[in-house]
Amino acid sequence: MSGSATIAVRFVRLAHAADLEPPAYHSAGAAGLDLVCALGASEPATLHPGERLLAPTGFSIELPNGYEGQVRP
């Protein structure tokens, strides 16, 4: 797919993430958007080597057919 194509992505911010910024590019030439974890200040999380955490993003999206979304560390 062309790098200059524009696609529509439906985006819904969930109630528990009302004050969080949406996913955004935070550096020039970034390959993907940066996400903010939707854990509240009263729910701090520390990950040790090899541990995993199911972390809420605070939003849901609807991608068009032929596209995929990935979340990476």
MDAnalysis code that builds the backbone (N, CA, C; Angstrom):
import MDAnalysis as mda
import numpy as np

u = mda.Universe.empty(219, n_residues=73, atom_resindex=np.repeat(np.arange(73), 3), trajectory=True)
u.add_TopologyAttr("name", ["N", "CA", "C"] * 73)
u.add_TopologyAttr("resid", np.arange(1, 74))
u.add_TopologyAttr("resname", ["MET", "SER", "GLY", "SER", "ALA", "THR", "ILE", "ALA", "VAL", "ARG", "PHE", "VAL", "ARG", "LEU", "ALA", "HIS", "ALA", "ALA", "ASP", "LEU", "GLU", "PRO", "PRO", "ALA", "TYR", "HIS", "SER", "ALA", "GLY", "ALA", "ALA", "GLY", "LEU", "ASP", "LEU", "VAL", "CYS", "ALA", "LEU", "GLY", "ALA", "SER", "GLU", "PRO", "ALA", "THR", "LEU", "HIS", "PRO", "GLY", "GLU", "ARG", "LEU", "LEU", "ALA", "PRO", "THR", "GLY", "PHE", "SER", "ILE", "GLU", "LEU", "PRO", "ASN", "GLY", "TYR", "GLU", "GLY", "GLN", "VAL", "ARG", "PRO"])
u.atoms.positions = np.array([
    [0.830, -1.178, 0.000],
    [0.000, 0.000, 0.000],
    [0.874, 1.240, 0.000],
    [0.408, 2.230, -0.633],
    [1.177, 3.465, -0.781],
    [1.318, 4.214, 0.535],
    [2.505, 4.779, 0.788],
    [2.738, 5.557, 1.989],
    [1.997, 6.881, 1.973],
    [1.478, 7.297, 0.827],
    [0.780, 8.572, 0.760],
    [-0.739, 8.423, 0.819],
    [-1.230, 7.201, 0.934],
    [-2.671, 6.978, 0.987],
    [-3.239, 7.468, 2.317],
    [-4.434, 8.013, 2.274],
    [-5.136, 8.434, 3.480],
    [-6.245, 7.441, 3.742],
    [-6.335, 6.960, 4.971],
    [-7.406, 6.036, 5.339],
    [-8.182, 6.626, 6.507],
    [-9.423, 6.221, 6.637],
    [-10.254, 6.637, 7.769],
    [-10.218, 5.545, 8.818],
    [-9.910, 5.921, 10.040],
    [-9.894, 4.987, 11.161],
    [-10.874, 5.515, 12.198],
    [-11.899, 4.730, 12.475],
    [-12.859, 5.142, 13.503],
    [-12.223, 4.915, 14.869],
    [-12.337, 5.911, 15.741],
    [-11.645, 5.938, 17.024],
    [-12.662, 6.310, 18.101],
    [-12.715, 5.519, 19.184],
    [-13.596, 5.822, 20.311],
    [-12.755, 5.821, 21.581],
    [-12.770, 6.943, 22.290],
    [-12.089, 7.017, 23.588],
    [-13.066, 6.469, 24.633],
    [-12.589, 5.546, 25.463],
    [-13.428, 4.936, 26.486],
    [-13.458, 5.821, 27.737],
    [-14.511, 5.666, 28.539],
    [-14.738, 6.552, 29.688],
    [-13.558, 6.590, 30.655],
    [-12.896, 5.462, 30.898],
    [-11.803, 5.429, 31.883],
    [-10.534, 6.131, 31.384],
    [-10.538, 6.590, 30.159],
    [-9.360, 7.254, 29.589],
    [-9.700, 8.650, 29.073],
    [-10.713, 9.262, 29.651],
    [-11.202, 10.546, 29.152],
    [-10.128, 11.630, 29.140],
    [-9.157, 11.563, 30.060],
    [-8.152, 12.623, 30.144],
    [-6.818, 12.258, 29.482],
    [-6.745, 11.110, 28.830],
    [-5.499, 10.700, 28.188],
    [-5.421, 11.207, 26.758],
    [-4.193, 11.469, 26.307],
    [-4.015, 11.889, 24.920],
    [-4.223, 10.684, 23.997],
    [-4.727, 10.914, 22.804],
    [-4.910, 9.809, 21.856],
    [-3.554, 9.357, 21.314],
    [-3.501, 8.176, 20.683],
    [-2.251, 7.731, 20.060],
    [-1.749, 8.791, 19.073],
    [-0.426, 9.020, 19.070],
    [0.141, 10.064, 18.219],
    [1.587, 9.747, 17.882],
    [2.061, 10.291, 16.774],
    [3.476, 10.204, 16.417],
    [4.225, 11.205, 17.302],
    [5.282, 10.773, 17.971],
    [6.006, 11.660, 18.876],
    [7.432, 11.946, 18.432],
    [7.815, 11.472, 17.249],
    [9.135, 11.810, 16.724],
    [9.085, 11.780, 15.198],
    [9.963, 12.558, 14.601],
    [10.028, 12.607, 13.140],
    [10.445, 11.241, 12.600],
    [9.791, 10.787, 11.581],
    [10.141, 9.512, 10.963],
    [9.669, 8.291, 11.727],
    [8.822, 8.465, 12.741],
    [8.331, 7.338, 13.533],
    [7.557, 6.362, 12.642],
    [7.726, 5.080, 12.902],
    [7.036, 4.057, 12.124],
    [5.628, 3.802, 12.644],
    [5.352, 4.229, 13.861],
    [4.037, 3.981, 14.439],
    [3.683, 5.020, 15.476],
    [2.474, 4.916, 15.954],
    [1.959, 5.835, 16.962],
    [2.353, 5.370, 18.360],
    [2.568, 6.306, 19.263],
    [2.850, 5.977, 20.655],
    [1.537, 5.930, 21.424],
    [1.421, 4.937, 22.319],
    [0.231, 4.772, 23.148],
    [0.544, 5.151, 24.587],
    [-0.482, 5.582, 25.293],
    [-0.373, 5.849, 26.717],
    [-1.207, 4.792, 27.428],
    [-0.676, 4.202, 28.476],
    [-1.392, 3.185, 29.241],
    [-2.520, 3.843, 30.034],
    [-3.681, 3.233, 30.063],
    [-4.847, 3.802, 30.737],
    [-5.020, 3.272, 32.153],
    [-3.913, 3.001, 32.837],
    [-3.991, 2.675, 34.254],
    [-4.031, 3.974, 35.033],
    [-4.860, 4.040, 36.048],
    [-4.949, 5.251, 36.854],
    [-3.785, 5.375, 37.816],
    [-3.645, 6.553, 38.411],
    [-2.563, 6.809, 39.364],
    [-2.653, 5.883, 40.572],
    [-3.855, 5.406, 40.875],
    [-4.024, 4.492, 42.009],
    [-3.732, 3.043, 41.634],
    [-3.369, 2.795, 40.370],
    [-3.064, 1.452, 39.880],
    [-1.660, 1.385, 39.289],
    [-0.625, 1.771, 40.046],
    [0.729, 1.740, 39.464],
    [1.133, 0.309, 39.086],
    [1.955, 0.196, 38.075],
    [2.406, -1.123, 37.620],
    [3.921, -1.104, 37.448],
    [4.568, -2.138, 37.957],
    [5.998, -2.333, 37.760],
    [6.179, -3.698, 37.124],
    [6.878, -3.746, 36.017],
    [7.150, -5.016, 35.349],
    [8.601, -5.397, 35.579],
    [8.803, -6.626, 35.971],
    [10.145, -7.168, 36.139],
    [10.483, -7.982, 34.891],
    [11.760, -8.260, 34.647],
    [12.146, -9.009, 33.442],
    [11.320, -10.285, 33.266],
    [10.764, -10.452, 32.078],
    [9.987, -11.646, 31.754],
    [8.524, -11.562, 32.137],
    [8.112, -10.543, 32.879],
    [6.714, -10.414, 33.275],
    [5.890, -9.787, 32.158],
    [4.599, -10.012, 32.234],
    [3.665, -9.445, 31.271],
    [2.561, -8.725, 32.011],
    [1.934, -7.788, 31.321],
    [0.829, -7.034, 31.903],
    [-0.189, -6.767, 30.809],
    [-1.431, -7.064, 31.104],
    [-2.504, -6.695, 30.196],
    [-2.858, -5.249, 30.525],
    [-2.395, -4.333, 29.708],
    [-2.535, -2.903, 29.985],
    [-3.603, -2.296, 29.081],
    [-4.614, -1.666, 29.653],
    [-5.652, -1.049, 28.828],
    [-5.124, 0.185, 28.104],
    [-5.608, 0.393, 26.891],
    [-5.199, 1.561, 26.110],
    [-6.187, 2.708, 26.250],
    [-7.413, 2.402, 26.654],
    [-8.402, 3.454, 26.838],
    [-9.148, 3.857, 25.575],
    [-8.995, 3.108, 24.504],
    [-9.707, 3.434, 23.273],
    [-9.979, 2.165, 22.484],
    [-10.852, 2.271, 21.537],
    [-11.062, 1.185, 20.579],
    [-11.040, 1.800, 19.183],
    [-10.629, 1.005, 18.216],
    [-10.539, 1.489, 16.838],
    [-11.196, 0.494, 15.895],
    [-11.572, 0.997, 14.745],
    [-12.087, 0.156, 13.664],
    [-11.234, 0.439, 12.438],
    [-10.399, -0.531, 12.079],
    [-9.534, -0.383, 10.909],
    [-10.249, -0.885, 9.659],
    [-9.995, -0.283, 8.523],
    [-10.594, -0.772, 7.284],
    [-10.006, -2.129, 6.890],
    [-10.720, -2.854, 6.074],
    [-10.240, -4.143, 5.572],
    [-8.878, -3.946, 4.917],
    [-7.979, -4.906, 5.137],
    [-6.661, -4.860, 4.524],
    [-5.603, -4.202, 5.403],
    [-5.988, -3.708, 6.588],
    [-5.054, -3.082, 7.514],
    [-5.032, -3.867, 8.813],
    [-3.985, -3.686, 9.573],
    [-3.879, -4.327, 10.873],
    [-3.288, -3.351, 11.868],
    [-3.523, -3.601, 13.135],
    [-2.931, -2.809, 14.194],
    [-2.045, -3.714, 15.045],
    [-0.935, -3.204, 15.517],
    [-0.026, -3.980, 16.355],
    [0.352, -3.127, 17.564],
    [0.493, -3.784, 18.702],
    [0.996, -3.118, 19.902],
    [2.297, -3.800, 20.248],
    [3.365, -3.019, 20.334],
    [4.708, -3.548, 20.599],
    [5.335, -2.821, 21.776],
    [6.235, -3.501, 22.471],
    [6.907, -2.843, 23.601],
    [7.860, -1.752, 23.126],
])
